[in-house]
Amino acid sequence: MATTKPSSGKRNADSTPAAPPRRRGIQSIEVGGKILLALLDHSSSLPLGALAKAAGMSGANAHAYLVSYGNLGLVRQDPSTGEYELGPLALQLGLAALHRLDPIKIAVPMTREFAERSGQTVAIAVLGNLGPVIVHLHESNYPIHVNMRTGTVMSLTNTATGKVFAALLPPKKIESLLHEDYLRLGAVPSLGKTEKFERTLREVRQRGVARAVGDPIPGINGLSAPVFDSNGNVVLVITAIGAAGVFDVRWSSPLIDDIKRCADAISAELGWQNRDVRATRQD
């Protein structure tokens, strides 16, 4: 008579943890959601055939979903062309979601990942009454001796953080902040009156990033990139700083691509889609 060997209770070393079971949902809603995603991915309206193909379903199935979505206002059909696009309810839902977004709350975990990935100190700055203000700081494992902490007001003209704001905010707004810089720090270039400063701002708009190469602090380099909201407004700036020996700020540096990707990812979470917005100043 065969006997069953008792289990030792030990886990097989080669076993891998099972994937968590997928939560049960309503499959028809998930299938129909592909139609909404297809419309979201296209900037123009789509005919039924193209929409069904993009959603990976038959025309008959797509039409049935579109009728229901149309009744809800999630989708509308152009009476003249018969093509479909997102409807007023979809717009209202999107706007409601955008209004509930907190840029800093979204940026903190994403900049933390960037800081860990790059090994550099990374800060988040917003525009305050006196100029750019540090509101969050991820310090690297290799502390650098700089006077930057939460609440620090950054110079518009002498820091990479300030140069991003100066390059993209309206000139009238910047002029008043330059006056605050003057009161706090002494003489600074007036916007439009110093060609070198203007050339720097043009470079920021062209490159989408500002650099600090041993200035204002010798031996410390920095990079800053803007984050935009759904309207193309600069809502915050991400800044990374580090010792010049390990912080590469050449235009070919992977750090530049990395900080821009981080800023773009945060902007995308805030609803920003226009990638040409960097090149122009806000009105």
N, C-alpha and C positions, 0 to 999 in steps of 0.2 A: 504494500500500500504506500502510495507516494505521500510524502509529507511536505507541507509548505514551510519554507524557511522563514522564520520571523524577520521582520524588517529591523535593521539596525538603528533606524531613525536618522541615519546620516544622509545628507543630501549628496547626490551624485555630483562629483566635481565637474563633470562635463555638461551637466544640465544648465540650461539658461532659464532665467525667470520668464514665465509666460507673460505675454503682452496683456495689459489690462483689457477686459472685455469692453467692446464699444457700447456706449449707452444707447438704449433702445429709443428710437425716434419714429417720426412719421415719414416713411420712405417717399411718399408722393410729394411731400413738401420739399424734401431734399432734391428730388428729381426736377421738380418745377423750378427750384432755385437756380438751376443751371441756365434757364432762360434769362433770369434777371442778371446773372453774372455775365452772360454773353452780351446783353445790352450795355452793361457797365463797361465792358472791354472795348466797345466800339463808340467812337465819337459821333457817329451819325446814325440815323434810323436804318432799320434793316427790313427787307421783305421777309415774308414767312419762310420761304425755302432756305434762305441764308441763315436766318435765325435758328431754325430747326437743326440745320447742319452744325452750327456753332455750339448748340446745346447738346448735340449727340442724340437726337430723337427724331421720330418721324414727324412729318408735317401735320398729320392728324392729331397726334398727341400734343405737339406744341400749340396747335390752335386751341385745343381744349383748355390748356393752362392759360393761354392769352386771354380767352374770354373771361375766365374767373379773375385774372389779374386786372383786366380792364374794368370789370365791375367794381373792384376795390380801389381803383385809381393808381395801382402800381405800374400799370402800362397804359399807354394811349396809342391809338392808331390814327395816322394821318388820313383824313377822309379823301384827300386828293390823290395820294399815292398808294394808300393801303399799307404803307410801311409802319413798323412799330418802333417805339422809343419808350424810355422810362417816363412814367406819368407823374402827376402832381403829388401823390402820396409818397412816392419814392423820394421826391425832392424834399418834402416836409420831414421825412424820417432822417434823411441825410443832414439837413440843417439842424434838426433837434440834436442829433449825435454830435455835430460839430460844436454846438453851443455848450455842450456838457464837457468838452475836452479841456483838460488842464495841461497846458504845454510843459510846465515844469515837472508835473507828475509823470508825464509820458517820457520826458527827456532823462529823468534820473536813472532808471534802470538801463536805458540804452547807452548813456554815456558811461555808466559803470562798466558795461561790457567792453566799451572802447578803451577805457582806462586799463582794464585787466589785460586786454589783448595787446595794447601798445606798451604797457609798463610805464606809462607817463602819468603825471598829474593832470587831471582834466577838470575844468570848471564850467559852470553854466552861468551866464550873465544875462540880465535883462536891463532895459533902459529905465533908469530912475530920474528923479528931478534934477540931480546933480551930474548925471552921466551914467555910463554902464556900471551896474552893481553885481557883484558876485553873490549868487543866491544858493549855490550848492558847489561842493568841492569834493572830488575823489582824489585823495593823496596817494601817490605811488609808494612802493616799498623802499624807494630810495629818496628820502626827503631832500628837497632843495631849499636853500635859504632865500626865500622871497617873501615879501610882505603882501601875500595874497591869502585872504581868508574870507569866509562868509561875511558879507557886509562891506567889503572893500569896494570903493569907488575907483574905477579905472579911468585913466586919461584917454580922451578921444584921439589925441594926436600921437602919443608916445607908446601906445600898446596896440598889439594886433587886435584885441577885442574892440577897442575904441575905433580903430580904422574901419572895421567891418560896418559898424553902425554909421560912421561918418560917410562911408561910401554909398550906403543904400537908403538912408533916411532923407526926408525933404531938406533942402538947403536952409530954409528958415528955422527949422527945428534944430539943425546942427549949429547954426550961428549962435543961438541962445545958449546951447550947451558949451560951445567954445568959450563963451564969456565966463561960464562957471569954471571951466578949466583955467582960464586966466586968473580968476580970483583965488583958486586953490593952489595953482602951480606956477604962476607967473606967465610971461608972454608966450603965446602959442600962435601958430599961423592962422590967419583968418581965411575961412573957406573961399576959394577962388582967387586969393591974392598971393598965394605962394605956389609957384609952379611945381616944385618938388612934391608938395603935399597933394596937389591935385593929380599929379602923375601917379602917386601911390594909390589914390582912390580909384583912378581909372584901372589900374592893375588889379585891384581887389574886385571890381565889377567884372573884369574880363576873366580872371582866374577863378573867381568864386571862393577865394580864401585869402587871408592876410597873414603876412609873416612878420616875426620879430627876430632879428638875427643879432643877438647880443645887445639888444637895445630895447628897453631902457636899462636892463641889468646886464652888465658884462658877464659872459660865460653862460647865459641862460637864453635859450631859443624858445620861440612860441609860434603856434599856428592857431588861427581862428576861422570858423566857418559859420555862416548864417543859417538860421532855421526860420522857415516861412509858414504862415498859416494858410488857410484855404483861399484867402483874398490876396496872397502875395505880400503880406506885410511881414517885416522882420519882427518876430516875437521874442527871440533870444539868440544868443551867440554861444557856440561851443568853443572853448579854448583849451589847448593842450600845451603844457610847458615842460621843459626838461633841460638837463645839463647839455651844453653845446656838444660835448664829446660823444654823446649817445643820442642826440636829438637832431636828426637830419632834416633840414628845411630846404634842401635843393628842390627845384621844381619837379625833378624826377623821383623824389622821395616817396616810398610807399606810405609814409605817414600822411602825406597830403591827400592821397587817394582815400585813405582810411577815414580821416576826419570828415571829408566831404561825403563819403558814403553814410557815415553816422548821421550827419546833419540832414542829408536827403531822406534817410529812413524816418527820422523824427518828423520832418516836414510832411512826408507822405501820410504818417499817422494823423497829422493835423489837417489833412485834406488838400495839401498842395500838389498840383499837377503840372503847372507851367514851368518847365525847366529853363525857359529863357528869361525868367523874371530877374535873375541875378544881374543881367546886363544893364538894367535901368534903375534909376533912382525912383523912390516912391514919390508920388505927387504930394 
